[in-house]
Amino acid sequence: MPVTIDITKDVLYLDGLEKGLLEGEQKGLLEGERRGLLEGIELGLELKHGFAGLELMNIVRAINTLDKLEEFKNLIKTAGSVNELKEFLTKNV
């Protein structure tokens, strides 16, 4: 007679499942924050610099840290020209 084991009740299985769910949730939250920042940056560039600002979005999307995206978003508020923004992107991408 075969022996069957229900691994869904095993402590190791449950620990691994919980860890995987938490990691997935964290990645989802970070991706959501990144998307929100990108949308805000795009709006800021369009409102302040028009089409010339929007042309920077391909470069902006290459920024891979939330801190740098946040820094760039704040720079949009104070930058006097698209060239200032390009300079930041050149140094940080």
CNS distance restraints for C-alpha pairs under 8 A (distance, minus, plus):
assign (resid   6 and name CA) (resid  10 and name CA) 7.37 0.50 0.50
assign (resid   7 and name CA) (resid  13 and name CA) 6.50 0.50 0.50
assign (resid   8 and name CA) (resid  13 and name CA) 6.32 0.50 0.50
assign (resid   8 and name CA) (resid  14 and name CA) 6.79 0.50 0.50
assign (resid   9 and name CA) (resid  13 and name CA) 7.24 0.50 0.50
assign (resid   9 and name CA) (resid  14 and name CA) 6.86 0.50 0.50
assign (resid  10 and name CA) (resid  14 and name CA) 6.21 0.50 0.50
assign (resid  11 and name CA) (resid  15 and name CA) 6.05 0.50 0.50
assign (resid  12 and name CA) (resid  16 and name CA) 6.11 0.50 0.50
assign (resid  13 and name CA) (resid  17 and name CA) 6.04 0.50 0.50
assign (resid  14 and name CA) (resid  18 and name CA) 6.07 0.50 0.50
assign (resid  15 and name CA) (resid  19 and name CA) 6.14 0.50 0.50
assign (resid  16 and name CA) (resid  20 and name CA) 6.06 0.50 0.50
assign (resid  17 and name CA) (resid  21 and name CA) 6.14 0.50 0.50
assign (resid  18 and name CA) (resid  22 and name CA) 6.19 0.50 0.50
assign (resid  19 and name CA) (resid  23 and name CA) 6.18 0.50 0.50
assign (resid  20 and name CA) (resid  24 and name CA) 6.09 0.50 0.50
assign (resid  21 and name CA) (resid  25 and name CA) 6.09 0.50 0.50
assign (resid  22 and name CA) (resid  26 and name CA) 6.12 0.50 0.50
assign (resid  23 and name CA) (resid  27 and name CA) 6.18 0.50 0.50
assign (resid  24 and name CA) (resid  28 and name CA) 6.13 0.50 0.50
assign (resid  25 and name CA) (resid  29 and name CA) 6.21 0.50 0.50
assign (resid  26 and name CA) (resid  30 and name CA) 6.24 0.50 0.50
assign (resid  27 and name CA) (resid  31 and name CA) 6.12 0.50 0.50
assign (resid  28 and name CA) (resid  32 and name CA) 6.08 0.50 0.50
assign (resid  29 and name CA) (resid  33 and name CA) 6.17 0.50 0.50
assign (resid  30 and name CA) (resid  34 and name CA) 6.14 0.50 0.50
assign (resid  31 and name CA) (resid  35 and name CA) 6.15 0.50 0.50
assign (resid  32 and name CA) (resid  36 and name CA) 6.17 0.50 0.50
assign (resid  33 and name CA) (resid  37 and name CA) 6.17 0.50 0.50
assign (resid  33 and name CA) (resid  66 and name CA) 7.92 0.50 0.50
assign (resid  34 and name CA) (resid  38 and name CA) 6.18 0.50 0.50
assign (resid  34 and name CA) (resid  66 and name CA) 6.37 0.50 0.50
assign (resid  34 and name CA) (resid  69 and name CA) 7.97 0.50 0.50
assign (resid  35 and name CA) (resid  39 and name CA) 6.19 0.50 0.50
assign (resid  36 and name CA) (resid  40 and name CA) 6.19 0.50 0.50
assign (resid  37 and name CA) (resid  41 and name CA) 6.01 0.50 0.50
assign (resid  37 and name CA) (resid  69 and name CA) 6.82 0.50 0.50
assign (resid  37 and name CA) (resid  70 and name CA) 7.11 0.50 0.50
assign (resid  37 and name CA) (resid  73 and name CA) 7.62 0.50 0.50
assign (resid  38 and name CA) (resid  42 and name CA) 6.04 0.50 0.50
assign (resid  38 and name CA) (resid  60 and name CA) 7.85 0.50 0.50
assign (resid  38 and name CA) (resid  61 and name CA) 7.27 0.50 0.50
assign (resid  38 and name CA) (resid  69 and name CA) 7.62 0.50 0.50
assign (resid  39 and name CA) (resid  43 and name CA) 6.23 0.50 0.50
assign (resid  40 and name CA) (resid  44 and name CA) 6.11 0.50 0.50
assign (resid  40 and name CA) (resid  73 and name CA) 7.60 0.50 0.50
assign (resid  41 and name CA) (resid  45 and name CA) 6.05 0.50 0.50
assign (resid  41 and name CA) (resid  72 and name CA) 7.89 0.50 0.50
assign (resid  41 and name CA) (resid  73 and name CA) 5.53 0.50 0.50
assign (resid  41 and name CA) (resid  76 and name CA) 7.82 0.50 0.50
assign (resid  42 and name CA) (resid  46 and name CA) 6.15 0.50 0.50
assign (resid  42 and name CA) (resid  54 and name CA) 6.50 0.50 0.50
assign (resid  42 and name CA) (resid  57 and name CA) 6.72 0.50 0.50
assign (resid  43 and name CA) (resid  47 and name CA) 6.07 0.50 0.50
assign (resid  44 and name CA) (resid  48 and name CA) 5.98 0.50 0.50
assign (resid  44 and name CA) (resid  73 and name CA) 7.77 0.50 0.50
assign (resid  44 and name CA) (resid  76 and name CA) 6.81 0.50 0.50
assign (resid  44 and name CA) (resid  77 and name CA) 7.93 0.50 0.50
assign (resid  45 and name CA) (resid  49 and name CA) 5.44 0.50 0.50
assign (resid  45 and name CA) (resid  50 and name CA) 6.56 0.50 0.50
assign (resid  45 and name CA) (resid  53 and name CA) 4.70 0.50 0.50
assign (resid  45 and name CA) (resid  54 and name CA) 5.81 0.50 0.50
assign (resid  45 and name CA) (resid  76 and name CA) 6.93 0.50 0.50
assign (resid  46 and name CA) (resid  50 and name CA) 4.32 0.50 0.50
assign (resid  46 and name CA) (resid  51 and name CA) 6.33 0.50 0.50
assign (resid  46 and name CA) (resid  53 and name CA) 5.79 0.50 0.50
assign (resid  46 and name CA) (resid  54 and name CA) 5.68 0.50 0.50
assign (resid  48 and name CA) (resid  53 and name CA) 7.52 0.50 0.50
assign (resid  48 and name CA) (resid  76 and name CA) 7.95 0.50 0.50
assign (resid  49 and name CA) (resid  53 and name CA) 4.74 0.50 0.50
assign (resid  49 and name CA) (resid  54 and name CA) 7.65 0.50 0.50
assign (resid  49 and name CA) (resid  81 and name CA) 7.73 0.50 0.50
assign (resid  49 and name CA) (resid  82 and name CA) 6.93 0.50 0.50
assign (resid  50 and name CA) (resid  54 and name CA) 6.52 0.50 0.50
assign (resid  51 and name CA) (resid  55 and name CA) 6.28 0.50 0.50
assign (resid  52 and name CA) (resid  56 and name CA) 7.35 0.50 0.50
assign (resid  52 and name CA) (resid  82 and name CA) 7.09 0.50 0.50
assign (resid  53 and name CA) (resid  57 and name CA) 7.65 0.50 0.50
assign (resid  53 and name CA) (resid  82 and name CA) 6.27 0.50 0.50
assign (resid  56 and name CA) (resid  60 and name CA) 6.21 0.50 0.50
assign (resid  56 and name CA) (resid  86 and name CA) 7.51 0.50 0.50
assign (resid  57 and name CA) (resid  61 and name CA) 6.05 0.50 0.50
assign (resid  58 and name CA) (resid  62 and name CA) 6.90 0.50 0.50
assign (resid  59 and name CA) (resid  63 and name CA) 7.28 0.50 0.50
assign (resid  59 and name CA) (resid  89 and name CA) 7.15 0.50 0.50
assign (resid  59 and name CA) (resid  93 and name CA) 7.49 0.50 0.50
assign (resid  60 and name CA) (resid  69 and name CA) 7.71 0.50 0.50
assign (resid  60 and name CA) (resid  89 and name CA) 7.21 0.50 0.50
assign (resid  62 and name CA) (resid  93 and name CA) 6.60 0.50 0.50
assign (resid  63 and name CA) (resid  68 and name CA) 6.88 0.50 0.50
assign (resid  63 and name CA) (resid  69 and name CA) 6.63 0.50 0.50
assign (resid  63 and name CA) (resid  92 and name CA) 7.49 0.50 0.50
assign (resid  63 and name CA) (resid  93 and name CA) 5.74 0.50 0.50
assign (resid  64 and name CA) (resid  68 and name CA) 7.70 0.50 0.50
assign (resid  64 and name CA) (resid  69 and name CA) 7.92 0.50 0.50
assign (resid  65 and name CA) (resid  69 and name CA) 6.44 0.50 0.50
assign (resid  66 and name CA) (resid  70 and name CA) 6.03 0.50 0.50
assign (resid  67 and name CA) (resid  71 and name CA) 6.11 0.50 0.50
assign (resid  68 and name CA) (resid  72 and name CA) 6.07 0.50 0.50
assign (resid  68 and name CA) (resid  92 and name CA) 7.61 0.50 0.50
assign (resid  69 and name CA) (resid  73 and name CA) 6.10 0.50 0.50
assign (resid  70 and name CA) (resid  74 and name CA) 6.30 0.50 0.50
assign (resid  71 and name CA) (resid  75 and name CA) 6.22 0.50 0.50
assign (resid  72 and name CA) (resid  76 and name CA) 6.38 0.50 0.50
assign (resid  72 and name CA) (resid  85 and name CA) 7.74 0.50 0.50
assign (resid  72 and name CA) (resid  88 and name CA) 7.61 0.50 0.50
assign (resid  73 and name CA) (resid  77 and name CA) 7.24 0.50 0.50
assign (resid  74 and name CA) (resid  78 and name CA) 7.16 0.50 0.50
assign (resid  75 and name CA) (resid  79 and name CA) 5.70 0.50 0.50
assign (resid  75 and name CA) (resid  85 and name CA) 7.32 0.50 0.50
assign (resid  76 and name CA) (resid  85 and name CA) 7.14 0.50 0.50
assign (resid  79 and name CA) (resid  84 and name CA) 6.05 0.50 0.50
assign (resid  79 and name CA) (resid  85 and name CA) 6.78 0.50 0.50
assign (resid  80 and name CA) (resid  84 and name CA) 6.99 0.50 0.50
assign (resid  81 and name CA) (resid  85 and name CA) 6.98 0.50 0.50
assign (resid  82 and name CA) (resid  86 and name CA) 6.18 0.50 0.50
assign (resid  83 and name CA) (resid  87 and name CA) 6.10 0.50 0.50
assign (resid  84 and name CA) (resid  88 and name CA) 6.51 0.50 0.50
assign (resid  85 and name CA) (resid  89 and name CA) 6.31 0.50 0.50
assign (resid  86 and name CA) (resid  90 and name CA) 6.03 0.50 0.50
assign (resid  87 and name CA) (resid  91 and name CA) 6.43 0.50 0.50
assign (resid  88 and name CA) (resid  92 and name CA) 6.15 0.50 0.50
assign (resid  89 and name CA) (resid  93 and name CA) 5.65 0.50 0.50
